[in-house]
Each structure stands twice: as C-alpha cells, then as structure tokens.
Amino acid sequence: MSVMGTRVARREDPVFLTTGGVYTADLDEPLLEGALHAQFVRSTIAHARLVEVDASEAREAPGVVAVYTAADIAAAGDLAPFPVPIPGMIPDGLARPWLATDVVRFVGEAVAVVIAETKEAAEDAAELVIVDVDPLETLVDPLAAATDELLLFPEHGTNTALGVDFGTTDDLFDGCEVVVRRDLVNQRVAVCPLEPRAVATTWHDGRLVAYVSTQAPHGARNKLAGMYGLEPEQVHVIAPAVGGGFGAKINLQADEALLPWISRRLGRPIRWAETRSESMVSMPHGRGQHHSIEIGGRRDGTVEAYRLSVVQDAGAYPGMGAFLPFMTRTMAPGVYDIAKVECNVKSVVTNTTPVEAYRGAGRPEATAAVERAIDLFAAEIGMDPADVRRRNLIAADAFPFTTPTGAEYDVGDYAGALDRILDAADYAGLRAEQKGRRERGDRVQMGIGVSIYVEITAGPAGTQGEYAKVHVRPDGSVVVHTGTSAHGQGHSTSWAMLVHDATGVDMDRIEVVAGDTDRVAEGTGTFGSRSLQLGGTAVWKATEIVVDKAREVAADLLEAAVADVVLDVDRGVFHVAGTPSVTRSWADVGAAGDLTAPMGEGPTGQPLEAALTHTADKATFPFGAHLAVVEVDTETGEVTLDRIVACDDAGRMLNPLIVEGQRHGGIAQGVAQALYEAVLYDDDGNPQTANLADYAFVSAAELPSFELVPMETPTPVNPLGAKGIGESGTIGSTPAVQSAVIDALSPYGVEHLDMPLDAERVWRAIRDGGA
C-alpha cells in the first residue's frame, strides 16, 4: 500500500517539542571556541550626512577587541564593495555599503560594529560610539519618492531603482459601460520570524566556515565566495535549525556578510545574533506596494478590461524587493478571463528599511488588487460579488491558459473551488443572517468576504533546479542528500515518504541530510513554494535510478535475469517474478559485491546511489478560494474574525497533515496583514513599530479554527502532480478578510478601506460615513 497521500506525523517535531532545536545562537562547536561577539551600531536617524563616527571611547572600553567603521574598511583595502542583489537590473550606484558611508539612509542602518570578548561588553561599548550627523530631508512615502522632487541618490538622477513600462493604451476602457478606479495600499509589514538573523563564522585550514540562519545555504556559500574572492569549495556554510524565514532569510545582507572579514582580520571566530528590536528595523521588511486599479465592463457583470499600476517601496537600498512587482504583474489578472489587461511597475527608494521577499513575494499583492477591483466593480453594478466572480472565471476546460501578462497556467478548476467554499460556508444562509442584522440595526454587523486566487510556484519556468542524491548503505538503510533547506516545512518526513514509497525501506531507516554545503554538493534552497515539486521530484527521480541499479545487484544475487527481478515495496525485498518466497533484502543488496570495492557497490561495479538536479520546464499555478466571516462592533470598530473557510488546491498531496499545517500558517499571516500588522514611520522616518509591544503581531487568541476544504487537481508539470502550498493561505485569506470588513461597513457608506482594518480605522470610517 502506498504511503503517498496519507497523514504521516512529522518526525522532526519531537525534538522541537522536547529538548528544542539547536539554532545558530545555541551552537557549541569546537570551531567556535573563543569566539568574539559583534554588536552593530545602527543609525537612529533616517537620512543624514555622516560628519564623524567617533569610536575612540568604545575602543578603550573593557573587553573590546576592535571597532570598525566604513573608513576602517576602506583603509584596509581588501574588501570589494557589497554587490547589488540583481546585477544588471539594479544600478551599481544604488548598492548598499558594508557600513554607512558618507550618508545614512534609514533608521537601523549599520554605521559601525563593535567586537568584544562578551556580548554584554559589545553592547555596552556600542553605546559609547558617537555618531555626528547633519540631518537631510527625509522621504518615507513611495509616491512622493516617485516624483523625483527630492533625490536620495542625486548621482543616480532618479529615485526609481527598477521600472519597466509595458505600455499603456488610451482606449483600454472604450466601450465599457462601467469603469471603476481606486488607489490602494498593500502596507509594509515586518517579517517577524521567531528566530531573528544570526551568524557565527570563522576561518579554518584556509576555508571560510559560516553558520547562518538561512533559507538557502548554497546561495549563501556562493555569495560569500564571490565577495571574498574564493572558490565555492573554499566556503563551508551550515544552516542549523532555522526558526522561520518567510523570505527575509533568502539573501545575506551586508551586515551578516561583513562578519567573515572581521573574523579573518582578527584571527578569531565571530558570533552575532540579532535582537528583536534590532530585527524590527534592520531585517528586511515585506510588501509595501501602492496600487492604482482601473476595472471596466458591462452591467451584466462581465469584466472587459483591467489596469494595475504598481509603485513598490524598495526601501533605502533596492534588493529583491525591487523585483517583486514583476511577480505582481505576472499574476495581475488572477483567475479571471479578462480580454484586456495592462500592468506597469516601478520600484523606488525611500528612507526606510529595505524590502525583500515575504511569504508570497509579489503574488499576494496581485491577488489583493484584483480581488478588491472585482468587489468594487460588483458594488458599482449592484451584483453579488460571488456572482461577478463566477461570471468571469477562466473555464476549467481552457487549460493550459496563457494570460495577457504572459503567464501559462497549467491546470485549474476555479469555479469548483468557489462552489466548494460557498457550499461549506452556507453562503445563502450567511447572506440571510446578514440581511436580518441590517434590517434590525444590530450593533454588531456581519461582513462576508470572498476571494479566489491563483499563484505561481517554482517559477519562472526553467530558471530553478534542485539537487538530490540518494545512497543505499551496506546495511540497507538509505541516506538522502537534498538541496532544499527546511525551516518548518517537514522535508525530512516528506522525502523519507517518497523514498519509502519507491523502495519499501522503513522510514526510520531513511536519513535526510540538508543545510550543509560540505555534505550536500549542490542546492538552491527553500522559498517560492518550490520544495516538493522540484526537490521532491529530484528525490523521486534519484530513487528510481537507485532502484534500477539495485535490481541489477539483486539479479546477480538471485542468479536471474534483471528483467525477471521485481521489487516488492510492501515487504521491501527483491524476488524473481513468480517466486516471491526467495528474496533478497535491501541489506543483502547493499552489502553485496567485491569487498575491495568502495562500500555500497554491487557486483556490477555501480555504486548504489544516484545524484541529479531536477529543473522543471514550466512553473505551476496553485489556486483556491477563501471565504471570511467577520463581526464588526459598530460602536467601537472592533473586528472579530468569526470564520475562515478555505479551499487551497496544490495538486496531488503527498502528506495532507503537512499540507494543512502550511495552510494554517499561511492563513494566519494573511489574516494578520488584513487586520493587525503594519510597519509605520513618522514623517521624519522614525519607526513607530520597532518592537512587539507596538507592532500588532497576531497570536492564536485572535484566530478562529480554520475550516479547510480539500481539493486536488494534479499538475502535469512533474511526476508527483504536486504544486506549492507554503504561500497559498497567505494569498487567499488577506483579500477575503479585507472584503468581509468592508462588506460589513457598506451600509455606512464605506466603499473601501486600506489595511490593516484595526478598530480605530474601522470606527473612524463608520463615524465619517466612508468619507
């Protein structure tokens, strides 16, 4: 019986629930013995010219070994400039310095770094560094930045870091009976992983060794090699337990990447672990897009044209966040068959923390925009928003479907997902209850929001591959080397399930090795909901090759033709077809062969292992539908999320238990953005949400139990039929909850509210009648 599709408990969890994981800050490695501690001195002003950084008193403080500023790095002359993250797309003139040089550009930018014998000594000495600045005018509004009235990089000549005009036609809405226009804000949020960033690094036998809390160990290795003029094999990166990433730990930032330079200069290991307050201003943020939407069509509910214009806040130094609007453009039409679609994008710099990928990375923004547009269009023509959606969905028999923005959707049944959530939620009954509350004028009003989404995973097509190696040991156990790097996704369980299903080897005899660039030859990492369809497929393919090799060895042991040997996966043994009583086990096969040959080789001289990199020719496009029910206290503005009904289709499920866990986490983060979370700055660029007392971080207390509706539409793109699931919940839940709150407020004249829909914002909207 196949294990595929069964609810297998994650074998990673017991250690985290008992003794706890070993994170970078917990490491007690011989290579780190006698490590020094780093503490960054960060700017407390958003935009200023650096007059002087006086570290003289700090250098004399007890326990201090060294203090470095940008001037010290320049004087050393052995460190190339920190590279731009997307060479050829981000101008070199906008590159982030290792430490602030001449100008500081956001609160939290590293100005100096103190190295001391203890963490406490480094923290105390950092307070002694005097940073003398001449304040400059500040830009925190990306729309103001886009006007170029004030230039943050005068030598660059514009605040636009990256922008592409895909074209605008004057007649896009000609013939439309109704056209609705609205400006929206998809607010900036803090990533808030439970483990902030951390690095421990040293040099050993001429090699750079770095322990990093990262989603992409091999990416970190390759970047460090490039920065320090090394070959990749001269760099060893290890990712211990990683306490959350959500996109912000894909790329090394300048402060992290500087630590090996310090370690080399001082000849001692260096450790650094970010504090929560430090993380809130220096770890990259997410989202931060401003949208202008225009949607037009007929009064029967048919949408004929849609235009989305995006201004992305890239923060002080453009990184991956500057590229995210391209993903927003790709997914701009969403699930709808709209004949004419236009989307133009621009990323601008501001005096704020840089923006990177955050769960969904451009795709939630696209869904939020088009779903809000559909709701506004439905309200304008007086139709039920669910009916307008159904009328415009791409038909299930239209796949593969190429959108006007060039995305080739693999397969989907969007109407099926919509029908499932409406039935599960009793949509008609909810609308009836809502009508009764409105007629009675109840203090607590109900709102119902619906969203349908499609997203892209493991894309763009052909650009990403993933590595796997499967090896059978002489005792018949199996070790899997994977280039994916799990931080909560359950890869160890999932990859063991794949190998068990193909071989019959017990799961507890299958070891999964990841997160170590010396033990795993290649790898891309874990992000973009790519792991199962790329990394899992690589494991599956490599296992198939190993089974074929093992059959040859078993044939020799059974003195039979290879074609006659079968693998009974239920028993985990090989036998000749028609003779199931005479068997050879995986241990027999693993131990067989010339004893002088490398361990694990069979009589054929072929090692019982296979290694490969799987690259998909096409991306996949998970989809789904969410329905949210909220209650709004019209006297206080308090919003209570009553229900979330979610149908998330990620193709064939390997382990429904893990899929549900991913959906739970995604939905929670999507709800949090809709109702609670926002990074705020004052006009001078001072963060107003620099800790978890001021930043509304969601907890289980604010969330109901999620009602998960199953649906599986396998993709033909990979042999597993799987699509990504890690980000889907975030994409579907946010617009559903936002729409639900606005729906509850519609009798008060409220047509739109930007997120987060907190009590004050809702109360003011009711008071002002939507003005």
N, C-alpha and C positions, 0 to 999 in steps of 0.2 A: 504494500500500500504506500502511495506517495505521501511524503510529508508536506509537499507543496500545498499551500492554501490552508494549512492547519494553524491553530493558535498555540504556538510554542512559546513558553515563557522565556524571557531574555536571560541568558546565562550570565550576562555582565552584571546584573543588578545586585546579587547578594553581597559582593564586596563593597559596593557603594552604600548599601543599606546597613552594613555591619561595621567593618573596620574603616571604611571610607577609601576613596581613591587617593593615589599619590599624585599631587599636582606639582607644577614647576616650583612653587614656593616651598613645597614639602621635601624636596629632594635631599637625600643624604648620600651623595655619590662620592667615591674616593677622588674623582677628578675635580670635585668642587671643594675639597678640603682647604681651609684657609681662605675662603672666598671673601672678597671685599663687597661692600654694599653701595649701590648707587642711589642717589636721590636727585631728581631733576629740580632745578629752579625754574618755575614757569611764570610767564608774564601775567600780571594782574590787570593789564590794560589792553584793550582790543587793538589799538592802532597807534603806534608812536615811533618816532625816530630814536634809535638807541644812541644815547650820548656816551654812556660809560657803563661797563659792568665791572664793579669793584669787588673782587673776590679775595682781597688781601687778608681781611679778618677771618674769613672762612678757612683759608689755607692754614691759619695758625691755631684753629680750634682743636680741642682734644680728639684724638682718634682719626683725624682727617689725613688722608694719604695724598690726595690731589683734588684740584678743581679745574675743570676745563670750560672754556668759553669758545665762541666761534673764532676769536682771534688766536687762541691756542691751537685749534685745528688747522687754521690757515698757516700758522708759523711752522707747524710740523711738516706740512707739505707732502704728506704721504697718503692722503685720503682724497679720492676723486669726489666731485660733487654728488650729492644724493640724486639718483636718477629719477626722471619723471616716470610715472607708473605705466603710461601708454605711449611709448616712443613713437614719434611720427604723427600722433594725434594731439598730444598735449605739448604746447610750445615749451622749449627748454627754459625760456625766461620766466616761466611760472613754477619752476621746480622748487620744492621745499628745501631749505638749507638743513644741514645736520642740527645746528643750533641757530637761533635767530641771529641774523647778520644785518647790521645797519638799521633794520626796521622789524618791529614785532607786528604781527598781523592778526592775532586772536588771543583772547584770554585762554591761557593753558599752553601756549607755545613755549617750548623749552628754550631757555636763554643760557643756562649753564647746567653742569652736572657735577655734583659733589661725590667723591669716592672716599669712604671711610671704613674703619675696621668693623663697625657695627651699624645696623640700620638706624638705631637711635642717634648715634653720633652724626651720621649723614643727614638725618632730618634736622637736628639742631644746627648744624653748620650751614645748611641751606638757608636758614633764616638770617644768616649773617651776610649773605651776598647782597650787595647794594646795587640795584638796577636803576640808573638815572636815565630818564626818557624825556623826550619832547613830544607831547601828545599831538596826534594828527586827527583830521576829521574822519569819522567812522561811517562805514556802510554796513548795515545789517539786513536791509531789505533787498532781495534779489531783483525786484522790479526796478527799484531805484538804481541798482548797480547796472542794469541792462541799458540805462540811458547814457552811460559813459560821461555823465556830468562831473563826476569825481572818479579819478582813475586810481586804483590801488596799486597797479604796476605801470607807472607812467611810461616806462621804456617799452612796454608791450603795446601801448597805444589804445587798448580797449580792455574792458572787464570781461569780455567774452573769452572763455577758456576753450570752448569747443562748441561749434554750432554748424548745423547744416540746413540750408534752405532747400527743402524738397519741392518747393514750388507752391504757389497759391493762385487759384483761378478765380476771377471776378464773378463768374457765372455759376459757381458751385451750387447755389441755392435757387437758381432760376427755376420757376415752375412750382416751387414748394408752396403749399397752402399755409403752412405754419413754419416759422423759424424761431427757435429759442436760443438766446445767448446768455451766458453766465460765466463769471470768473470764480474759480475755486482755489482753495489752498489745501494741498496734501502736506500736512505740517511736518516739521522736523521732529524726530524722536531720538531718544538715547537708546543705545543697543542693550545696555544693562545685562551682560552675561553675569551669572553668579560668581564666576572667577574672572576678575579683570585681567589685563595683559600681564605677562610675566616672562622673564628671560633669565637664564643662568648660562654663562659662557666661559670658555677657557681655550687655551691652545695646548695641544699635546702631541708630541712627536711630529711637529711641523704641520699639524692639521688643526683647523678650527672646529671646535666642538660646541654646539649650541643646543641647549634645552629650551624649547619655545612652546608657549601655549598657542598653537596654530591649527588652522584647518587644512593647511597644505604644506606638510614638511618638505616635500621635494621642491616645491616652489620657493620656500624659504632658503633651502640649500642652494638652489641655482642663483637666487638673487644675491645671497651673501658671497657666493663665489665670484659673481660679476663685480660686486662692489669692492672686493678685496683682491682682485686680480688672481684668483685661484682657479684651478680646475675643479669641477664638481666633486670629484673623488677626494679632494683635499678638504672637503667640508662634511662634517657629520652632524645632522640635525635629528634630534629626538623630540617627539611630542609625547610627554607623559599624559596622564589623564587631563582632559581639557574640559573645563567647566562652562561650556557654552561658547558659541562663536557668532552665529546668526549673520555672518558675512563680514563683520568687522575684524575678524582674525584671519582673513584670507591673505592679505598683503602685509608685509612688515612695514612699519612706519619708521621714520628717521630716527626717533629716539631709541627704539629697540635695536635697530641695525647699527647704531653707534657703539654699543657696548663691546663688541669684539675688538674694535680699535683700541678702546681703553684697556681691555684685558691684555692685548698684545704689548702696549706701551709699558704697562706696569708689571707684566710678567706674572700676573696672578688672576685667578678666576674672579668673575664679577657676577653679582646677583642683583636683580631688580624685580620688584613686584609692585604693581600699581595699586594705589589706594582707591577706595570708591569715589571720594571727592575728586581725586586726580583724574580718574577714569571718566567722570561725567563731563569734563571739559577738554580732555586730551585724546581720549579714544574716539575714533571717527563716529559721527552720527549717521542716521539714516533718513530716507525720504527727502523732504524739503523741496517739493515741486509746486510751482504755481501754474494753474491751467486756465486757459480761455477755451471754452467749449461753445460750439455752434452746431445745432442739430435742426434739420428740416425734413418735412414730409407732408403727407396728406392727413386729412382729418379722420380718415378711417383707421389710422394707427400705423400706416406704412411709413417707415423711415427711408428717405431717399438720399440724404447727404449728411455727412458728419465731418466737422473740422475740429482738430485739437491742436492748440499751440502750447508748448511747454517751455517754461523757464525753470531750469534746475539751479538751485543754490548749491554750488560746489564747495562752499566754504573758502577759507583763506588760501589754500593750495589745492588745485584740482587733482584728484586721484580717480579711482574707479567710479566715484560718484558722478563725475562729469560725463561719463559714458552712459550712465543709466537711462537717460531719455531716449537713447536709441532702442533700448528694450521696450520702453513705453510706446514708442512709435510702432514697433513691430506688432505689438498686441493692441493697438489703438481701437480697431473695430470690434474687439471682443468676440462674442458668439453670434454676432448679427451679420446678416447678408445685406450689407449696405452697398449700393452701387457706386457711390462716390465718397471717397474718404481722403482727407488730407491731414497731414500731421507734420509740423515743423518744430524743431527743437533747438534749444540754446542753453548752454551751461555758463554761469557767471560766477566770478569770485566775490566774496564778501568777507567782512572781518569777523568770521565765526569759525568754529571748529570744522575742519574738513569733513566731507561726507563720503562715505563708502557704501558698499552694498549692505543691505539689511533685508532680512527674510522676505524674499520675493523680488527684490532688486529691480525695480522699474516696472514689473508686471502688476503688482497691486495698484500702483498709481494709474496704470492704463484702465484697469477694471473699475476703480473708483470713479474715474472721469466719465467713462461711457455709461456706467450704470446710473450715475447722477443725471447724465444727459437724458437717458431714457425716462427716468422719473419726472424730470421737468417737462419733457415733451408730453408724457401721459397726462400730467396735471393740466397742461395748457389746452389739450383737446378734450379733457374730461373723460378719459378712459381709465379703466383699471390698469395699474402698471404691470400686473402679471399678464394681462391680455395683450398689451402692446409688445411685451417681450416675446410671447409665443408667436405673434404675427410675423416677427422679423428674424426669428432664429434661422440659422443655417440648417437645412434639412438633413436628416440622418443619412439619406442616400446620396448626398452631394460630395462625400469624401472620397479621395483626398480633395481638399478645398484650398485654393490659393486666394488669399485676401488681397484687397487693393494695396496693402502695405508690404506685400511680398512674402508673408508667412504661409507655409504649406502645412495646413492642419492634417494630421494623419488620419484620425478617425474620431467620431463623436456622436452622441445622441443627446443633444442639449434639451430638446423637448421632453425626452424621457426623464432627465434629471429634474427638470422643473415640475413635471407631473408628480414625481415621487415625493418631493418635499411638500407640495400643496396638499396631496392626499394625507401624508403623515401628520401634517400640522392641522388638518381640517380647516383649510383656508376659508371656506364658505362660513363655517361656524365662527371663526375669528372675526370676520367682517361683520357678521350679525351682532356679535357681542360689542364690537367697536361702535356700531351704529346705535345700539341701545345706550351706551355710556354717553355718547354725544347728545342724544335726544334728551337724556335726563340731566345733562350738565354736570356729570360727576366731577369731583375734584381730581380724581386720578383717571387720566385718559390713557387709552391704549393706542399703540402705534404698531404697524405691521410693515416690515421691510423685506423685499425680495431682491436677491441678486443672482445673476448667472455669470459664470466666468469660464474663461479658457486661458491657460498659461503655457509658456514654452519651457521645457526642461531638457537638459543635456544638449543645449544649443549654444551658439549657432551650429548648424549641422556640419559635421566633418572637421570641426575645429578642436574637439576634445576627445582624447582617448583615455583609457585606463588600463593599468597593468595588473596582471595576476600571475602567480606561479603556484602550482600545486605539486607537492612532492610526497611520495609514499616512503615512509621509513621502513627499515628492515623488520620491525615488529608489526607492521601493518597499519600503524597509525598514520595520519595524514597531517601535513602542515601546509597551510595556505598563506602565501605572501600576497598582500593586497596593497595597491597604491592609494586606496581610499583611506581616510583617517577619521575614524568615528569620534564624535563627541556627544553621544546620546542617541545615535541612530540605530544601534543594535546590530552593527555589521558582523560582529563575532558570531552571533546567533544565526543571522541570515546566511552568511557564507558557509557556515557549517551545515545548515539545512540543504543548501544547494549541493554540496559535496556528498552529504549523506544520501540524498535522493538519487544521485547518479552512481554511487558506489556501494551503498549498503553499510559502509563503515559507521559505527555508532558515533553520534555527535560528540560524546565526551572523549572520543579519541581523535578529534579533529581540532587542531590548534590553528588559530588565526593570528598572524603576525602583521602588524601595521605600525605606522608612525615612527619608523626608524630608518633613515636613509642608508645605513650600512647593511641592514638586514633585508630591506626591500629595495631592489635595484632601481626601480622607476616608480613614478606615480604622479598623479595630478592633484588629488585631494578631494575634499568633501564640501561641496557648495552647489548651488544651482539645481538641487534635486536631481543629481546625476548618478548617485552611487549605485543603485541596484541595476539600472538599465545599462550602465557602462561597466562599473566594477563588478557587479554581479554577473553580467554576461561574460566578462573576461574569465571569472572563476568557473563558470559553467562550461565554457569552451575548453579551457585548460584541463578541466576534469574529464571531459570526453576524450581528449587526446591521451590522458593518463590511462583511462580505462582501456583504450585500444592497445596501448603498449602492454598493459597488464595482461590482457587476453593472450598476447603473444607468449609471454612468460608462462602463463598457465597452460597454454597449449603444449609447451615443451615439457612441463611437469606432468601433464596428463597423457603425454605421448599421443597427441591428437592433432588434427589439422586446426589451424586457427579459426577457420570458418565454422568449425563444428563446436567451438567453445562458446558458452554463454555465461553471462554474469547474472546470477540470481540475487538481485538487490535486496529482496526481502530477507534473505539469510546472509548476505554479504559474502557469498562464495562463488567460485567458478566450477563449472562441470561441463562434461560433454553432453550435447543435446541428446535427450532420451535416456541419459544415465545420471539422474540427479543425486544418487546415493554416494557416488565417488566424487569428492570435491577437493578443491584447494582454496584455502582462505587467503585473505589479503596478507596475513603474516607469512604464509608459505611463499606467496609471490614476492613479497618484499624482501624476504631473506634468501631467496634463491639466487643462484649464479656463482660465478667464479669468486672465491674468497679473496683473490688478489685484486679484483676489480673494485672501483670505488663503491662504498657502501650503498646499497639500494639498487645496484644494477642487476639486471636479469641476464639470463643466458644469451639473449640476443645482443648484449652489449649496449643496450639502450637504457639510460637512466629512467627510473620510474618517476618522471617528472615532466612537466610542460610549463613553459612560460610564454606569455603573449601579451600584446596590447590590443584591446578591442576599441575600434573607433566606429561610431555609427555614421551612416551616410546621411541620415536625417534626424532632426530633433523630434521629440514627441510633445504632445499637447494635451495634458490632463485637463479635465473640466469638471464642472459641478454646479450646484445651485444651493443657496443658503436662504433660510427664512428666519427672521428675527422678530420677536415679540417683546416690546418694552412697555413699561408703565411709567407715566410722567405725572408727577405731582405738580399740578398747575399753580399751586400757591408758593412752592419752594423751588421749583425747577429740577428737583431731584429725579434722576432717571434710574430705573431698576430694570435690568435685563431679566426678563421672565423666562424666555425660551430661545434656544438656537436649534433649528432643525437643519441638518447639513447632509448633503449628498455630494461626496467627493470621489470622482472616478479616476483612478490612477492606473487603469488597465488591470491586468491579472495580478492578484495579490499573492505574494509569497507567504506572508505571515500577517493575518488580519489583526493580531494583537499589537504588533509593532505599527501597523498602518493606523490603527485607532489612536495609539499614543502620539504619533506625529500629527494627526488631525487635532487632537486635544490641544497640544501645544500651539499649533498654528492658529486655531480659532481663538485661544486666549489672547495671543498677541494682537490679532486683528481687532478683537473687541476692545482691548486696551487702547489702541490708537483711536478708535471711534469715540470712546467715552472719557478717557482719562489722560493719556500721555501727550506731552508737548514740551519740547525744549524751547525756553523763552529767553530773550535778550531784551535789555532796555535799549534806548536809542544810542547809548554810548558803547554798546557791545558787551555790557556786563551780564554774565549769565544769571538768570533768576531761578534756575532749577539745577543747582550744582550739587545736590545731594538727594537722597531718597526721602528726606523729610519734605522737600519742596516739589520733587518730581513724583507724579502720581503713578507709581509702579503697581500694576494690578496684582491681586492675590486671589486665592481660591474663594475667599469670602465674598468677592464681588461677582462671582460667576455661578450660573446655574449648571446642573448636569446637562451635558450636550446630548442631543438626540441625533445619533448618527445613522443615516440611511445608507445601506450598502448598494453599490453598483459597480460592475466590472465590464469594461469594454476593452478587450485586449488590443494592443497595437501590433501591427505587422512589422514594426521597425526593428525589433530584436526578438530572439528566440524565446525569451521569457514572457513576452507580451506585456511587459511592465513599463509604466511611466513613473515619473517622480511624484512624491506625495509630501515632501517635507515642508513645502511652502504653500500648498493649496488652501489650507484652512485660513491662513492669513489673508489670502487674496479674496476669498469669498465672503468672509464674515464682516470685514470692515464696512463695505458699502451697504450690506444688509442692515446692520445696526444703525448706521447713519440715516438710511432711508426710513427706518422704523421710527426714530425720534422725530424726524421732520414730518412724517405722516401723522404722528400724534398731535403735532402742533399746527397742522394745516387749517383747522377751524379758527385759529387765531391769526390768520393771515401770513403765516410763515411759509415761504416757498423754499428757502434754502438756509442752512447754517453750516459753516465750516467746522471741522473737527478741531479739538475734542469737544464733545457735546456735554460739557460739565454743567453742574447745577446753575452756576451764575450765568453762563451764556444762554442756557435754556430759559431761565427766569426773565432775563432781560428781553429775550425775543418775545416772550408772552406779553410782557409789560408794554413793549413798544409796538405790538401788533405786526411784527415782521418787518418793521421799517428798516 
